[in-house]
């Protein structure tokens, strides 16, 4: 079983005519220790309220877990550095909890999902622009058991 390493949204709201798009997909095998970003998981600003646009991305992960009945993951929540560190850690942990709750509501056993809120402690890039801060606000999952 392989999973897509890069899950991205295509912005098509400005497209008014039919056209074809060619896109290379990068697949990686499921390996213990592998960490994958869930790029299309969205929350209300500064809240642990999951937006409905997140469901397709989470449903893909849920399907992978259903196909791999012994797979266990650790969710990791990350924020940018705008705000008090303690509050950001709590926010990231709360967001991980909301994702776990959604996954459990879709039939994944809670014992297969652990999680941790890292707040701003593990940025991908400097928090020097809005684009970079957006990149640092993310949820990832790490494969703990295959």
Secondary structure, 3 states (H helix, E strand, C coil): CEEECCCCCCCCCCCCCCCCCCCCCCEEECCCCCEEEECCCCECCCCCCECHHHHHHHHHHHHHHHHCCCCEEEEEEECCCCCCHHHHHHHHHHHHHHHHHHHHHCCCCHHHEEEEEEECCCCCCCCCCHHHHHHHCEEEEEEEEC
